[in-house]
Amino acid sequence: MSEHKKLTELEATAICGNDISSSCLYVSALAIAYAGQYAFVALLIVAAVLFLFRKIYGEVVGALPLNGGAYNVLLNTTSKRNAAMAACLTILSYMATAVISAAEAMHYLHTLWAGFNINLGTLGLLGLFLALTILGISESAKVAVAIFLTHLVSLTVLVGTVIWFLFTHDLSTLSLNFSAPIPGGSLVTALFFGFSAAMLGISGFESSANFVEEQAPGVFAKTLRNMWIVVSFFNPVIAFLAIAALPIIQVEEHAETVLSYLGTVAGGQWLGTLISVDAVAVLSGAVLTSFVGVSGLMKRMALDRILPQFFLKENARQSNYVILITFFLLCTSVLFITNGDIKPLAGVYTISFLSVMALFAIGNFLLKSKRPNLPRPVYAGILTVTVALIGVLVALYGNVQLNPKFLIVFLQYFLPSMAIVYIMLNRASILELILVAAKSFADKYPGVSRFSRLQVQKATRELHQQEFVFFTKGDNVSNLNKVMAYVVENEFTNRLKIVTLLREGETYSQELVKDIEVLDRAYEEIRIDFVAMPGHFGPELIDRLSAEWKVPKNFMFIGSPGDRFPYQISELGGVRLII
């Protein structure tokens, strides 16, 4: 199997940047609706919060450079159940992003082609990017780069044209807008709701963390920087230019296509058409981001047995086509259920992505407390993480205040998805209940009952026969007990190898053997095998033992390494930290 071609800085930035930079098309009007003439201030506050999250994401992903984002950090610092909650929120966010972006792109296209069918176009666009991602991430990246660069050029032309327009016209509109009453009656209220609404402008910032393993070394931190620069410049500047060139009432009237309207006013029909075409392209790019991001996340979940193993099937181009097709079908079902009305999905989108960012900040706190010695290229201070978390929670509260019904809509999507994941996490207990039920029917339906029992017993046996491995340096019984408790709580298995590696001439402690014997008796449901072997812990040993023992690397555990550990966690191929 050929090795994946790693994404360059431009390619990775384009894939996640199309999502976050597409916010320029709607966030200005959204912020102006709630903060009026001070919308640019609200957007600058958003940029400040995002600056803090650059360090938060940089620290977490630098320490744990594996696909999965918030799911990954919670998996390595808490339990699978907490990680699964973050994963469900992220998947919902991607699903909403894909459908909303595709539908919005088709709305812009409808302004250029009045006879165009929006729903069929949305379905076709989702299908197009399904095909592209199945072809492989490198091919998808080429499309993303073309879209991203065109978008930046279009926005730059728009900003330059509007500035020239203001220099050649009087500034009476700007003066009139700033003399208008402040929305909400006070500047604080206006900025609070404006900031809350404008936080939608940074949705997609988390995407890069979900495909970090596909990026070349050092690229991830650069994608965070590049995304921050784009939204921190264009979002506030465009909001201010809109207030300077257009009466606020006109911004509200053209809220869905305010940038194309601004371009038409400042530069003529050609610029309005250019922005509309650009909007179709970059919103389409946001759909691509969703497919790429969700593929990385769901693959990681399947590797950890939170999702079924058939999701791991790959084609010749190493794309997880089952995941991609499943995601496409989910998006299609949502499109038909809502009949193209994207307002219900907006609630899911808002709450999901803000919750994911909050969980990422919480994950950063957990990383500091539970993995303090884990090497990391960036360190976000406690104050930085606290202020960033408060900022996201304020935005979350503000959005619920603005649209209380969004919370209900969100729960209608979130609760069923969590129910499915929790069934997967508790399927061993469910199979045991089914087995008990089958036995209770033994007298009435002996043939059916026997067949049912055999099938359930086979499924249970297959579920538990997967062996897990923990590498120890001679941990005390307390740490080993934590390992056992974690395995019992989070994994389906009845077999665990505890491995200690010996240098030449070194022997293992008899105390370690006694501790393992005690734990073997205490945890009767798990058979513990102790293996002492010569070797040096590292990627080569992990590769060899994974192949020899038929144990996937993500079913191998270690304690948190210190700052002298010679390898990146990503070099170990998914080995997990559990104590």
Stockholm file with secondary structure:
# STOCKHOLM 1.0

chainA/1-579         MSEHKKLTELEATAICGNDISSSCLYVSALAIAYAGQYAFVALLIVAAVLFLFRKIYGEVVGALPLNGGAYNVLLNTTSKRNAAMAACLTILSYMATAVISAAEAMHYLHTLWAGFNINLGTLGLLGLFLALTILGISESAKVAVAIFLTHLVSLTVLVGTVIWFLFTHDLSTLSLNFSAPIPGGSLVTALFFGFSAAMLGISGFESSANFVEEQAPGVFAKTLRNMWIVVSFFNPVIAFLAIAALPIIQVEEHAETVLSYLGTVAGGQWLGTLISVDAVAVLSGAVLTSFVGVSGLMKRMALDRILPQFFLKENARQSNYVILITFFLLCTSVLFITNGDIKPLAGVYTISFLSVMALFAIGNFLLKSKRPNLPRPVYAGILTVTVALIGVLVALYGNVQLNPKFLIVFLQYFLPSMAIVYIMLNRASILELILVAAKSFADKYPGVSRFSRLQVQKATRELHQQEFVFFTKGDNVSNLNKVMAYVVENEFTNRLKIVTLLREGETYSQELVKDIEVLDRAYEEIRIDFVAMPGHFGPELIDRLSAEWKVPKNFMFIGSPGDRFPYQISELGGVRLII
#=GR chainA/1-579 SS CCCCCCBCHHHHHHHHHHHHHGGGGTHHHHHHHHHGGGHHHHHHHHHHHHHHHHHHHHHHHHHSCSTTTHHHHHHTTSCHHHHHHHHHHHHHHHHHHHHHHHHHHHHHHHHHCTTCCHHHHHHHHHHHHHHHHHHCHHHHHHHHHHHHHHHHHHHHHHHHHHHHHHHTSCSHHHHHHHTSCCGGGSHHHHHHHHHHHHGGGGTTTTGGGGGGGGBCTTHHHHHHHHHHHHHHHHHHHHHHHHHHHSCHHHHHHTGGGHHHHHHHHHHCHHHHHHHHHHHHHHHHHHHHHHHHHHHHHHHHHHHTTSSCGGGGCCCTTCCCHHHHHHHHHHHHHHHHHHTTCCHHHHHHHHHHHHHHHHHHHHHHHHHHHHCTTSCCSCCCCHHHHHHHHHHHHHHHHHHHHHCHHHHHHHHHHHHHHHHHHHHHHTHHHHHHHHHHHHHHTTTTCHHHHHHHHHHHHHHHHHHHCCCEEEEESSCCHHHHHHHHHHHHHHCCCSEEEEEEEECTTCCCCHHHHHHHHHHHHHCTTSEEEEEEEECCCSHHHHHHHHHHHTCCGGGEEECCCCTTCCSCGGGGTSCEECC
#=GC SS_cons         CCCCCCBCHHHHHHHHHHHHHGGGGTHHHHHHHHHGGGHHHHHHHHHHHHHHHHHHHHHHHHHSCSTTTHHHHHHTTSCHHHHHHHHHHHHHHHHHHHHHHHHHHHHHHHHHCTTCCHHHHHHHHHHHHHHHHHHCHHHHHHHHHHHHHHHHHHHHHHHHHHHHHHHTSCSHHHHHHHTSCCGGGSHHHHHHHHHHHHGGGGTTTTGGGGGGGGBCTTHHHHHHHHHHHHHHHHHHHHHHHHHHHSCHHHHHHTGGGHHHHHHHHHHCHHHHHHHHHHHHHHHHHHHHHHHHHHHHHHHHHHHTTSSCGGGGCCCTTCCCHHHHHHHHHHHHHHHHHHTTCCHHHHHHHHHHHHHHHHHHHHHHHHHHHHCTTSCCSCCCCHHHHHHHHHHHHHHHHHHHHHCHHHHHHHHHHHHHHHHHHHHHHTHHHHHHHHHHHHHHTTTTCHHHHHHHHHHHHHHHHHHHCCCEEEEESSCCHHHHHHHHHHHHHHCCCSEEEEEEEECTTCCCCHHHHHHHHHHHHHCTTSEEEEEEEECCCSHHHHHHHHHHHTCCGGGEEECCCCTTCCSCGGGGTSCEECC
//
